[in-house]
Amino acid sequence: MKNLFTKVICLITVSVLNAQESKDWPVLKTYDQEHIQKIKMPVGGLGTGTISLTGRGSLEDWEIMNRPAKGFNPTLENWGPVKKKGPFFAIYIEDGNGNKQTRLLEGMQTETSYEGALGAVSNNHGLPRFSNASFKTAYPFGQVFLSDDALPVDVVVGAYNSLVPGNIDDSSIPMAVLNYKVKNTSNKDITVSLSGTIQNFIGFDGNRGKAIKNLNTIREEDGVKGIHYTSNGVDPKSEQWGTMSFVSLNKGQTTYRTAWQKKTSRWDKKRLDFWDDFSEDGVLEKRVNDQANAPMGSLAVKNTLKPGEEKTFRFLISWHFPNRQTWDKPGFQKYIKATVGNYYTTQYKDSWDVISKTIPRLNELENNTKTFVNSLINSDLPEEVKESSLFNLAHLRTQLAFRIKSGHLLGWEGLFDDRGSCFGSCTHVWNYEQTTAFLFGELAKTMRDVEYQYATDDEGMMSFRVYLPLEQGQKWGKAAADGQMGAIMKFYREWQLSGDDAFLEKHWPMVKKTLEFCWIPGGWDANKDGVMEGSQHNTMDVEYFGPNPQMGFWYLGALRASEEMANYLGEKKFAKTCKNLYKKGSQWMDENLFNGEYYEQHIEPPMSEDNVAKSLMHVTSNKGIDLTSPDFQLGNGVLVDQLVGQVFAHLVGLGYLGKEENVKKTLESVMKYNYVENMTSHANFHRSYALGDESALLMAAYPNGRPDKPFPYYTEVMTGFEYTAAVGMLQEGLTEDGLKTIRNIRDRYDGKKRSPFDEAEAGHHYARSMMAWAGILAMTKFQYSAVEKSMSFTSKPGTYFWSNGYSYGTCMVKDKEAELTVLSGNLTLNQFSLDKIGTKNLKNKTINSGNTIKIKL
């Protein structure tokens, strides 16, 4: 039986290696040579870490050891002019007439990298490159097109990692798949050799630790050839300990180096030795360097190409670093040092096991990923909506989000270059993020489990930052008004999308307590009138005192969601309480906070700390705040995301929380007052995320005068808040304003000034920008409930992408008919609706993956 199993695996492996290359990868956006220098596309699995493919074709930002590592490119030397090395791929070309050329498989450097204290500052700066480069992408696929008039080849450098909505495991493989497609553009046979070099840097994550006694081992198993990276000296309990693998899936002569030349003098010439060796014949001679703690590993594959022939050289890089530790943001005095592990490393023995288990499924994984991406980019959605939704999905594949050993998903707010930014899955930031729930529902449920099982105390106070290990989750000890109310709405969303009544019943007692917490003495709504007046810490990192739209609409949304859940569970009395508070609060806000153009804040100073529940204030009077006349309020400003609770309510089918006409007028006012056509004319006194001739929506505008000291971010621009306003506009039929807002964001992240895969706020890959996914929901008017087994779409003719966190597909709408296709997962529907046309009873119809049904209304 064992021999039979081995033969089957060998046959599968050979089949994969010999398979004809699949059709071209999907492309949504093309960046020309002027717009590639800032591109860094994350290539990694959900919660596993990542490597980035740059717009020039290099592999940079090696963030695979549990921590962010922007700019970390493992290098051999550490002395000034030769420090910038990093991993690289190169190509050797011989044209048959004895003419030989060797180039990096990269485009030219940007001019900004030409000058430094000791010369050029880009990686491998002195080595020859291709003169022409462009970048094409539809995340998670990235392709760099290289050409040079002096070379008889064109090369496409491709990288991706599988990504399939609803399939968490297939989207969480710690691997980068690299394709180098080489075409002979001459009329003669040529010989080419592709070589990749990666240092064994186990033990050093770019900021901490040290590589000690690392070992590179050649392994060839079942047609797979490569180098396995291990360590005999790094502490097996350290966060930087683990394994890496670098393999070739190619026919042809394969040669290796498990180390580079020993250092023989002060003027170290190891790189020269490698270049000379490879450039001689495309074959690597072995080197021995038993003194190297971090040896270089190189492999090369040599082959021939006939005139016009094209061959794809495929390589895999995998990693396995099991010892993730707890948050370590300096300045938080309650930091607890412990190892919480990584879920992905419980699925594999080491990095070679990742290779072994994935290779037999490579074609399947690629095709499934292409099916997803094509179904989205070929849908009748505006280009800017597809781009913003898909490209911001990349954040989930960085060190922003991670799964600890228990399987729970957690995340930073953003990423600084070498550490996380703002720890603890901050509720008031992650409230905005819509990507996880609608693509990976089970992961979203684990975040709610963290909030209600670990972060909430017996009084109903939810720590808006959760500590690790989870048993210490409540140690932050402070609540955020928007974070806590948004968590209730997120919980309602997860229940609706999953239809998981056991999930609802398990957590409902704590969900209920977090709402009742609003009514404690000194609380947010201590007088229980449906309006938040108390000290409301929020995502602006201040406390608002008095009623305001941002907290008010979150509260109304939480009341509506709680009413629905209470009724479902038969708790009629509590449901009635929620309903009455909602009605009173909604009416009061429309009558008192809406000023005819937008909702504003009425500042109500608490006068004394004695009037504020102790867990609600982060800055107290003994730290300089005057509670009789507090600074940092919104006041009568036009807040860009004042309707965020309303936007969320529409996404989950809870309807209007305020008067429809007031909601629409408010969004018109946001565009009227907050929009800046040219930032050159704008005075910003904080961080700058938009500059020069760029266009954006400001955080707040003050057409009627402002407080002396408004909340600190009021002059800034941040994409997550802009998306919130834009989605609201799309929901209310202000389509061109909404699309214009999204286009402005994506124009700023154009590859020339900023990476299109790295929308920033307090750090790289900021979680709030994943609100962008809601653009798809707003444009399609998609609603789904697994509880009611219902689905609805816009009646506007077209083909639309949909996903509910567990399955996905397309819906083609024409006249009063729809063709509903399930591309992955299974779907059972009792009702199907088209907006403003009607509803069809489907009698619990189950649609399996790959099937389509026609529905006539």
C-alpha positions in Angstrom: 0.0 0.0 0.0 2.8 2.4 0.8 4.5 1.7 -2.5 1.2 2.3 -4.3 0.7 5.6 -2.5 4.2 6.7 -3.4 3.6 5.9 -7.1 0.4 7.8 -7.1 2.1 10.9 -5.6 4.9 10.6 -8.2 2.4 10.4 -11.0 0.5 13.4 -9.7 3.8 15.4 -9.3 5.0 14.5 -12.8 1.6 15.5 -14.2 1.9 18.9 -12.6 5.4 19.4 -13.8 4.6 18.4 -17.3 1.2 20.1 -17.6 0.8 22.7 -20.3 0.8 26.1 -18.8 -2.6 27.5 -18.2 -4.2 30.4 -20.1 -3.0 33.9 -19.3 -3.6 35.3 -15.9 -6.4 37.8 -15.3 -5.5 41.5 -15.7 -7.5 44.4 -14.3 -4.9 47.2 -14.3 -1.8 47.9 -16.2 1.0 50.2 -14.9 3.5 51.7 -17.4 7.2 52.2 -16.7 6.4 55.6 -15.1 4.1 54.0 -12.5 5.8 50.9 -11.3 8.5 52.1 -8.9 6.4 52.1 -5.7 4.5 48.9 -6.5 4.9 46.1 -3.9 2.3 43.4 -4.2 2.0 41.0 -1.1 2.4 37.4 -2.0 1.5 35.1 0.9 -1.4 33.3 2.5 -4.0 34.5 5.0 -2.3 34.9 8.4 1.0 33.5 7.2 3.2 36.5 6.4 4.3 37.6 3.0 6.9 38.5 0.4 6.3 41.4 -2.0 6.7 41.4 -5.8 7.8 44.8 -6.9 6.7 46.6 -10.0 10.2 46.0 -11.4 10.1 42.3 -10.8 12.2 42.0 -7.6 11.2 40.2 -4.4 11.4 42.5 -1.4 10.0 43.1 2.1 10.6 39.6 3.4 7.9 39.6 6.2 7.6 35.9 6.9 8.9 35.7 10.5 5.8 36.9 12.4 6.6 40.6 12.3 6.4 43.5 9.7 9.7 44.0 7.9 9.3 46.8 5.4 12.6 47.3 3.5 14.0 44.0 4.8 15.8 42.2 1.9 18.1 39.6 3.4 21.6 40.5 2.4 25.1 39.0 2.5 27.2 42.0 3.5 26.5 44.7 6.0 29.1 47.3 4.9 27.9 50.5 3.4 28.3 50.5 -0.4 27.6 46.8 -0.8 24.9 46.4 1.8 22.0 46.6 -0.6 21.9 43.1 -2.0 18.9 41.0 -1.2 17.5 37.9 -2.9 17.4 38.1 -6.7 16.8 36.2 -9.9 19.0 36.4 -13.0 19.0 35.1 -16.5 21.9 33.9 -18.6 21.5 34.0 -22.4 23.7 32.4 -25.1 22.6 33.0 -28.7 24.5 30.2 -30.3 27.2 32.4 -31.8 29.1 32.5 -28.6 27.4 35.8 -27.4 26.6 35.6 -23.8 24.7 38.1 -21.6 23.5 38.0 -18.0 20.9 40.3 -16.5 18.8 40.6 -13.3 15.2 39.7 -14.0 14.2 43.2 -13.1 13.4 46.5 -14.7 15.4 49.7 -14.1 15.6 51.4 -10.8 13.8 54.6 -10.1 15.9 57.8 -10.2 15.2 58.4 -6.5 17.4 55.4 -5.7 20.4 56.8 -7.5 21.7 58.9 -4.7 22.8 58.0 -1.2 25.6 58.8 1.2 27.7 56.1 -0.5 26.1 56.0 -3.9 23.0 54.2 -5.1 20.6 52.8 -2.5 18.4 50.3 -4.4 18.9 46.6 -4.0 21.6 45.0 -6.2 22.1 48.5 -7.6 25.1 47.8 -9.8 23.9 44.8 -11.7 22.6 45.0 -15.3 18.8 44.9 -15.9 16.2 45.0 -18.6 15.6 48.5 -19.9 11.8 48.2 -20.3 9.3 47.1 -17.7 5.5 47.3 -17.1 3.3 45.7 -14.5 -0.1 44.1 -14.9 -2.3 42.8 -12.1 -5.6 41.6 -10.9 -4.8 40.7 -7.3 -3.5 38.1 -6.3 -1.9 37.8 -9.7 1.1 40.1 -10.5 3.1 40.2 -13.7 6.1 42.2 -14.7 6.7 42.4 -18.5 10.5 42.8 -19.2 12.1 43.5 -22.6 15.3 45.0 -23.9 16.3 45.7 -27.5 19.8 44.3 -26.8 18.4 40.9 -25.7 16.9 38.1 -27.8 14.2 37.4 -25.1 11.1 38.8 -23.6 10.3 37.8 -20.0 7.2 37.9 -17.9 7.9 37.6 -14.2 4.7 36.4 -12.5 3.8 35.8 -8.8 0.7 34.8 -7.0 -0.7 32.7 -4.1 -4.0 31.0 -4.2 -7.1 32.9 -3.1 -10.6 31.4 -3.1 -13.5 33.0 -1.2 -14.9 30.7 1.4 -12.0 28.4 1.2 -9.8 29.5 4.1 -7.2 26.7 4.0 -6.6 27.0 0.2 -6.2 30.8 0.8 -3.8 30.3 3.7 -0.8 28.5 2.2 2.6 30.0 3.3 4.0 30.1 -0.2 4.9 32.3 -3.1 4.5 30.8 -6.6 6.8 32.4 -9.1 6.5 32.0 -12.9 9.2 33.2 -15.3 7.9 33.1 -18.8 10.8 33.4 -21.3 10.2 33.8 -25.0 12.9 33.6 -27.7 12.3 36.7 -29.9 15.2 35.8 -32.3 15.4 33.6 -35.4 18.0 31.3 -33.8 18.1 28.7 -31.1 19.2 30.1 -27.8 20.3 28.7 -24.4 18.9 30.3 -21.3 19.5 29.6 -17.6 17.5 31.1 -14.8 19.0 31.4 -11.4 17.5 32.4 -8.0 19.5 33.3 -4.9 18.0 33.5 -1.4 20.0 33.8 1.8 19.3 31.5 4.8 18.4 34.3 7.2 16.5 32.1 9.8 17.0 33.7 13.1 16.9 37.4 11.9 13.6 39.0 11.0 15.2 42.3 9.8 15.1 43.9 13.2 15.6 41.3 15.9 17.5 38.1 16.4 20.6 36.6 14.7 21.3 33.9 12.2 23.5 31.2 13.8 24.8 28.0 12.3 22.2 27.9 9.5 22.3 25.1 7.0 21.2 24.8 3.4 20.4 21.2 2.1 19.8 20.1 -1.4 16.7 17.9 -1.7 15.3 16.1 -4.7 12.1 14.2 -4.2 9.6 13.0 -6.8 10.9 15.3 -9.5 11.0 18.3 -7.2 14.4 19.9 -6.8 15.4 22.5 -4.4 17.1 23.8 -1.3 15.7 23.3 2.2 16.8 26.0 4.8 17.2 25.1 8.4 19.2 26.1 11.5 21.4 24.3 13.9 22.0 27.3 16.1 18.9 29.5 16.4 16.8 28.8 19.6 13.9 26.6 18.5 11.6 28.6 20.9 12.4 32.0 19.3 10.0 33.8 17.1 12.6 33.9 14.3 13.1 30.1 14.3 11.6 28.0 11.6 12.3 26.6 8.1 12.2 27.8 4.5 12.3 26.1 1.1 13.2 27.2 -2.4 12.4 24.7 -5.1 12.3 24.4 -8.9 9.6 22.6 -10.8 11.4 22.7 -14.1 12.9 20.3 -16.6 16.5 20.9 -17.7 19.9 20.9 -16.1 19.7 22.0 -12.5 22.7 23.1 -10.5 23.1 24.5 -7.0 25.1 26.3 -4.5 24.3 25.8 -0.8 26.8 28.5 0.1 28.8 31.2 -1.6 32.5 31.7 -1.5 34.2 32.2 1.8 35.4 35.6 2.7 39.1 35.6 1.8 40.1 39.2 2.3 39.0 42.6 3.5 37.6 43.3 0.0 34.9 40.6 -0.1 34.1 39.5 -3.7 31.6 36.7 -3.1 29.0 38.3 -5.4 31.6 38.8 -8.2 32.5 35.1 -7.9 28.9 34.2 -8.3 28.3 36.5 -11.2 31.4 35.3 -13.0 30.5 31.7 -12.5 26.9 32.0 -13.7 27.8 34.2 -16.6 30.3 31.7 -17.9 27.9 29.0 -18.9 24.7 29.3 -16.9 25.8 26.5 -14.6 26.6 26.9 -10.9 29.7 25.4 -9.4 29.5 24.3 -5.9 31.0 26.3 -3.1 31.8 25.4 0.5 31.5 27.9 3.3 31.4 26.2 6.7 32.0 29.6 8.4 28.8 31.2 7.2 26.0 31.5 9.8 23.6 32.7 7.1 24.7 30.9 3.9 23.5 31.9 0.5 21.4 29.4 -1.4 21.3 29.5 -5.2 19.9 27.2 -7.8 19.9 27.5 -11.6 17.9 25.7 -14.4 19.3 25.6 -17.9 17.3 24.9 -21.1 17.1 25.7 -24.8 14.5 27.7 -26.7 13.8 27.4 -30.5 13.0 30.6 -32.5 9.7 32.0 -31.2 9.4 29.4 -28.5 8.2 30.3 -25.0 8.8 28.3 -21.9 7.7 28.9 -18.3 10.1 28.3 -15.4 8.3 27.8 -12.2 9.8 28.2 -8.7 8.2 28.0 -5.2 9.2 29.6 -2.0 7.6 28.4 1.2 8.1 29.1 4.9 7.1 27.8 8.4 7.7 29.9 11.5 5.6 28.6 14.4 6.5 30.7 17.4 4.5 33.9 17.0 4.6 35.9 20.2 2.1 38.4 21.7 1.7 42.0 20.8 4.9 44.0 21.7 4.0 47.6 20.9 6.4 49.7 23.0 4.6 52.1 25.4 1.8 49.8 26.5 2.7 49.0 30.0 0.5 45.9 30.3 2.4 43.9 27.6 2.5 40.3 28.4 5.2 38.2 26.8 4.1 34.8 25.7 4.0 32.6 22.6 0.6 32.2 21.0 1.7 30.3 17.9 0.5 30.3 14.3 -2.5 28.3 13.1 -0.9 27.7 9.7 2.1 25.9 11.2 -0.3 23.4 12.8 -1.3 22.3 9.2 2.3 21.5 8.1 5.3 19.9 9.6 7.8 22.3 8.1 8.3 24.4 4.9 9.1 21.3 2.8 5.8 19.7 3.9 4.1 22.8 2.5 5.8 22.1 -0.8 4.9 18.4 -0.8 1.2 18.9 0.0 0.7 21.8 -2.4 2.5 20.7 -5.5 -0.1 18.0 -6.5 -2.8 20.7 -6.3 -1.0 23.6 -8.0 -3.0 23.7 -11.2 -6.3 23.3 -9.3 -5.4 26.1 -6.9 -4.4 28.4 -9.7 -7.5 27.7 -11.7 -9.8 28.2 -8.7 -8.1 31.5 -8.0 -8.4 32.6 -11.7 -12.1 31.6 -11.6 -12.6 33.9 -8.6 -10.7 36.8 -10.0 -12.2 36.6 -13.5 -15.7 36.4 -12.1 -15.1 39.7 -10.3 -13.2 41.6 -12.9 -15.5 40.6 -15.7 -18.6 41.7 -13.9 -20.5 44.8 -14.8 -19.0 46.9 -11.9 -17.2 50.2 -12.3 -13.4 49.7 -12.7 -12.6 51.8 -9.6 -14.9 49.6 -7.5 -13.3 46.4 -8.7 -9.8 47.8 -8.2 -10.4 49.2 -4.7 -12.1 46.1 -3.5 -9.7 43.6 -4.9 -6.4 45.4 -4.3 -7.2 46.2 -0.6 -7.9 42.5 -0.1 -4.1 42.2 -0.2 -4.0 43.6 3.4 -5.3 40.3 4.7 -2.2 38.6 3.3 0.3 40.8 5.1 1.4 40.8 8.8 -1.6 43.0 9.5 -3.7 40.0 10.1 -2.7 36.7 11.7 -4.3 33.5 13.2 -2.9 32.3 16.5 -2.6 28.6 17.2 -6.2 28.3 18.3 -7.4 29.5 14.9 -8.6 32.9 16.0 -8.0 35.8 13.6 -6.5 38.9 15.1 -5.0 42.1 13.6 -3.1 45.3 14.1 -4.6 48.6 13.0 -1.8 49.0 10.5 1.9 48.1 10.1 4.9 50.3 10.9 8.1 49.3 9.1 9.3 46.9 11.7 6.4 46.4 14.2 2.7 46.5 14.3 0.8 49.7 14.6 -1.8 49.9 17.4 -2.4 46.4 18.8 -5.4 44.4 19.8 -7.8 44.0 16.8 -9.0 47.5 17.7 -12.8 47.4 17.4 -13.4 50.9 16.3 -11.0 50.4 13.4 -12.0 46.9 12.3 -15.7 48.0 12.5 -15.2 49.5 9.0 -13.6 46.4 7.4 -16.0 44.5 5.3 -13.7 42.2 3.3 -13.3 39.3 5.8 -17.0 38.8 6.5 -18.0 38.6 2.9 -15.1 36.4 1.7 -14.1 34.3 4.7 -17.1 34.2 7.1 -15.6 31.6 9.5 -12.6 33.8 10.1 -14.9 36.8 10.8 -16.7 34.6 13.4 -13.5 34.0 15.2 -13.0 37.7 15.6 -16.5 38.0 17.2 -15.6 35.1 19.4 -12.5 37.1 20.6 -14.7 40.1 21.3 -17.5 38.4 23.3 -15.7 35.4 24.9 -12.5 37.1 25.8 -12.6 40.9 25.6 -16.0 41.5 27.4 -16.3 41.5 31.2 -19.3 40.6 33.3 -20.6 44.1 33.3 -20.7 44.2 29.5 -17.6 46.4 29.1 -15.7 45.3 25.9 -12.0 46.2 25.9 -11.6 47.7 22.5 -8.0 46.4 22.4 -7.6 42.7 23.3 -4.5 41.4 24.9 -2.8 38.2 24.2 -2.8 35.4 25.3 -6.6 35.5 25.0 -7.0 34.6 28.7 -5.7 38.1 29.4 -8.0 39.7 26.8 -9.7 42.2 29.1 -6.6 43.8 30.6 -6.9 46.9 28.4 -9.9 47.8 30.5 -11.3 50.6 28.4 -14.4 50.7 26.1 -14.9 52.7 22.9 -18.5 53.7 22.1 -18.2 53.2 18.4 -16.2 50.0 18.8 -18.6 48.4 21.1 -21.8 49.3 19.2 -20.1 48.3 15.9 -19.2 45.0 17.4 -22.9 44.3 17.9 -23.6 45.1 14.3 -20.7 42.9 13.2 -22.0 40.1 15.3 -25.4 40.5 13.6 -23.8 40.4 10.2 -21.8 37.2 11.0 -25.0 35.5 12.2 -27.0 36.6 9.2 -24.3 35.5 6.7 -23.7 32.1 8.4 -27.2 31.2 9.6 -25.4 29.7 12.6 -27.9 29.7 15.5 -25.5 27.9 17.8 -23.1 30.9 17.3 -25.9 33.3 18.2 -27.1 31.4 21.2 -23.6 31.0 22.6 -22.7 34.7 22.5 -26.1 36.4 22.8 -25.9 36.8 26.6 -22.7 38.8 26.3 -23.9 40.7 23.2 -26.9 41.7 25.2 -24.7 42.8 28.1 -22.6 45.0 25.8 -25.7 46.9 24.8 -27.0 47.1 28.4 -23.6 48.6 29.3 -24.7 51.8 27.5 -27.2 52.4 30.4 -24.9 52.1 33.4 -24.6 55.2 35.7 -22.2 57.6 34.0 -22.5 55.6 30.8 -23.1 56.5 27.2 -26.9 56.6 27.5 -27.3 56.6 31.2 -30.8 58.3 31.0 -31.9 55.6 28.5 -33.4 57.9 25.9 -31.9 56.3 22.8 -29.2 59.0 22.5 -25.6 58.8 23.5 -24.6 61.8 25.6 -21.9 60.4 27.8 -18.1 60.2 27.4 -17.7 58.5 24.1 -14.1 57.4 23.3 -13.9 56.7 19.6 -11.8 56.1 16.5 -10.7 59.8 16.5 -8.6 58.8 19.6 -10.5 61.3 21.7 -13.7 61.4 23.8 -16.7 63.1 22.4 -19.0 64.7 25.0 -22.6 65.0 24.0 -24.8 63.7 21.2 -23.1 63.4 17.8 -24.0 61.5 14.5 -21.0 59.2 14.4 -21.7 57.5 17.8 -25.4 58.1 17.4 -25.9 56.1 14.2 -23.7 53.3 15.6 -25.9 53.1 18.6 -29.1 53.1 16.5 -27.7 50.3 14.4 -26.8 48.3 17.4 -30.3 48.8 18.8 -31.9 47.6 15.6 -29.6 44.6 15.3 -30.3 43.7 19.0 -34.0 44.0 18.4 -33.8 41.5 15.5 -31.7 39.0 17.4 -33.9 39.3 20.6 -37.1 38.7 18.6 -35.5 35.7 16.9 -34.6 34.2 20.3 -38.1 34.9 21.8 -36.9 37.7 24.1 -39.8 40.0 23.4 -39.4 42.3 26.3 -35.8 43.1 25.5 -36.7 43.5 21.8 -39.4 46.0 22.7 -36.9 48.0 24.8 -34.5 48.1 21.9 -37.3 49.1 19.5 -38.5 51.9 21.7 -35.0 53.3 22.3 -34.3 53.2 18.6 -37.4 55.1 17.7 -36.8 57.8 20.3 -33.2 58.1 19.5 -33.8 58.3 15.7 -36.5 60.9 16.0 -34.4 63.0 18.4 -31.3 63.0 16.2 -33.3 64.0 13.1 -35.0 66.8 15.1 -32.0 68.1 17.0 -28.7 67.1 15.3 -29.7 67.6 11.7 -29.2 71.2 10.9 -30.8 71.2 7.5 -27.6 70.1 5.7 -25.9 67.5 7.9 -25.8 66.1 11.4 -23.6 67.8 13.9 -22.5 67.4 17.5 -24.0 69.1 20.5 -21.2 69.4 23.0 -22.2 68.6 26.6 -19.3 68.8 29.0 -19.4 66.2 31.9 -18.1 68.9 34.3 -16.4 66.3 36.5 -14.9 62.8 36.3 -17.5 61.7 38.9 -20.1 61.9 36.2 -18.2 59.5 33.9 -18.0 55.7 34.3 -14.4 54.9 34.9 -13.9 52.7 31.9 -15.1 55.3 29.4 -12.3 57.9 29.7 -8.8 57.5 28.4 -7.5 61.0 29.2 -8.5 62.3 32.6 -8.4 65.7 34.2 -5.1 65.0 35.9 -3.6 64.7 32.5 -4.7 68.2 31.4 -8.2 67.8 30.1 -10.8 70.4 31.1 -14.1 68.6 31.6 -15.9 71.9 32.0 -14.9 72.9 28.4 -13.3 70.0 26.7 -11.1 70.4 23.6 -10.9 68.0 20.6 -14.7 67.9 19.8 -16.4 67.7 16.5 -18.8 70.5 17.3 -20.6 71.9 14.2 -18.3 70.2 11.7 -19.2 68.2 8.7 -17.7 64.8 9.6 -16.8 62.7 6.6 -18.0 59.4 8.1 -20.8 60.6 10.3 -23.2 58.1 8.7 -21.0 55.0 9.1 -23.6 53.3 11.3 -26.2 54.0 8.6 -23.9 52.6 5.9 -23.4 49.4 7.9 -27.1 49.1 8.5 -27.8 49.2 4.8 -25.2 46.5 4.2 -26.9 44.1 6.6 -30.5 45.0 5.6 -31.5 47.0 8.7 -32.9 49.9 6.7 -32.8 53.6 7.5 -31.8 54.7 10.9 -32.7 58.3 10.3 -34.9 60.1 7.8 -34.0 59.0 4.2 -34.0 62.6 2.9 -31.7 63.7 5.8 -29.3 60.9 5.0 -29.1 61.8 1.3 -28.7 65.5 2.1 -25.9 64.8 4.5 -23.9 62.9 1.9 -24.5 65.7 -0.6 -23.1 68.1 2.1 -20.0 65.9 2.7 -19.3 66.2 -1.0 -20.0 70.0 -1.0 -17.9 70.9 2.0 -15.3 68.2 2.5 -14.2 67.7 -1.1 -10.9 69.3 -2.1 -10.0 69.3 -5.7 -6.4 70.3 -5.2 -4.6 69.7 -1.9 -2.1 72.4 -2.7 -4.6 74.9 -1.4 -5.4 73.0 1.8 -3.7 73.6 5.2 -3.1 70.3 7.0 -1.7 70.3 10.5 -1.3 66.6 11.0 -0.3 63.6 8.9 -0.4 63.9 5.1 -1.9 61.1 3.0 -2.8 63.4 0.1 -0.6 66.1 -1.3 -0.1 68.5 -4.2 -2.6 68.4 -7.0 -4.3 65.3 -5.5 -8.1 65.3 -4.8 -9.6 64.0 -1.6 -12.4 64.2 1.0 -11.2 65.9 4.2 -12.0 64.3 7.6 -14.1 67.3 8.6 -15.0 70.7 7.2 -16.3 73.7 9.2 -18.5 75.9 6.9 -20.0 77.7 9.9 -16.8 78.2 12.0 -15.0 75.7 14.1 -13.9 75.1 17.7 -10.4 76.5 18.6 -9.1 72.9 19.0 -11.2 70.4 17.0 -10.4 66.7 17.1 -6.8 66.1 16.0 -7.3 64.5 12.6 -9.8 67.0 11.2 -7.5 68.4 8.4 -6.3 64.9 7.4 -7.3 62.6 4.6 -7.7 58.8 5.2 -9.0 56.3 2.7 -11.1 54.2 5.0 -13.2 57.2 5.9 -13.4 58.3 2.3 -14.6 54.8 1.3 -17.3 55.0 4.0 -18.6 58.2 2.6 -18.4 56.9 -1.0 -20.3 53.7 -0.2 -23.0 55.8 1.5 -23.2 57.9 -1.7 -23.5 54.8 -3.8 -26.3 53.4 -1.5 -28.2 56.7 -1.8 -28.0 56.9 -5.6 -25.3 59.6 -5.6 -23.4 57.3 -7.9 -21.1 59.7 -9.6 -20.0 61.4 -6.4 -19.3 58.0 -4.8 -17.3 56.8 -7.8 -15.4 60.1 -8.0 -14.4 59.7 -4.4 -13.1 56.1 -5.0 -11.3 57.2 -8.2 -9.5 59.9 -6.3 -8.2 57.4 -3.8 -7.0 55.0 -6.4 -5.4 57.9 -8.4 -3.3 58.7 -5.4 -2.2 55.0 -5.1 -1.0 55.0 -8.7 2.3 53.0 -8.4 4.4 56.1 -9.0 3.7 57.9 -5.7 2.4 55.0 -3.6 1.9 51.3 -3.9 -1.6 50.3 -5.1 -1.6 47.5 -2.5 -0.8 49.6 0.5 -3.4 52.1 1.5 -2.0 53.7 4.7 -3.4 55.4 7.8 -1.6 54.8 11.0 0.8 52.5 9.2 0.9 50.4 6.1 -2.0 48.2 4.9 -4.4 49.9 7.2 -7.4 47.7 8.2 -10.0 50.5 7.8 -9.4 50.7 4.0 -11.0 47.2 3.6 -14.3 49.1 3.8 -13.7 49.3 0.1 -15.3 45.8 -0.4 -18.6 47.4 0.5 -18.5 49.2 -2.8 -19.4 46.0 -4.5 -22.3 45.4 -2.1 -23.6 49.0 -2.7 -23.3 48.8 -6.5 -25.1 45.4 -6.7 -27.5 46.1 -3.9 -26.6 42.6 -2.7 -28.3 41.3 0.4 -28.0 37.9 1.8 -29.4 36.1 4.9 -28.6 32.5 5.6 -31.1 32.8 8.5 -34.0 33.6 6.1 -32.3 31.8 3.2 -32.8 34.9 1.1 -30.8 36.8 -1.5 -31.5 40.0 -3.5 -29.8 42.1 -6.2 -30.3 45.3 -8.1 -32.7 45.0 -11.0 -30.4 47.0 -13.3 -29.4 44.7 -16.2 -25.9 43.3 -16.0 -23.7 40.5 -14.6 -22.7 40.9 -11.0 -20.3 39.2 -8.7 -21.5 38.1 -5.3 -20.0 36.4 -2.2 -21.4 35.8 1.2 -18.3 34.5 3.1 -19.1 30.8 2.4 -19.9 30.6 -1.3 -19.5 32.9 -4.2 -20.6 33.3 -7.8 -22.3 35.6 -10.4 -25.8 36.8 -11.1 -26.8 37.9 -14.5 -29.9 40.2 -14.5 -32.0 40.8 -17.6 -35.5 42.3 -17.6 -37.3 40.4 -14.9 -35.1 37.4 -15.0 -31.9 36.4 -13.2 -29.3 33.6 -13.9 -27.7 32.8 -10.6 -24.5 30.8 -10.7 -22.6 29.3 -7.8 -18.9 29.0 -8.6 -17.7 27.7 -5.2 -19.5 26.4 -2.2 -23.2 25.5 -1.9 -26.2 27.8 -1.6 -29.7 27.1 -0.4 -32.4 29.7 -1.0 -36.0 30.1 -0.1 -36.4 33.6 -1.5 -34.8 35.5 -4.3 -35.5 39.2 -5.0 -34.7 41.9 -7.6 -34.9 45.4 -6.3 -38.2 47.2 -7.1 -39.5 44.2 -9.1 -40.4 41.5 -6.7 -39.6 38.2 -4.9 -39.7 34.6 -6.0 -40.2 31.7 -3.6 -37.6 29.0 -4.5 -38.8 26.5 -1.9 -35.4 25.9 -0.3 -33.7 25.3 -3.6 -30.1 24.1 -3.2 -27.5 25.2 -5.8 -24.3 23.3 -5.8 -20.9 24.6 -7.0 -20.7 24.8 -10.7 -24.4 25.0 -11.3 -26.8 27.8 -12.5 -30.5 28.3 -12.1 -32.8 30.7 -14.0 -35.2 32.7 -11.9 -38.2 34.5 -13.5 -40.0 37.1 -11.4 
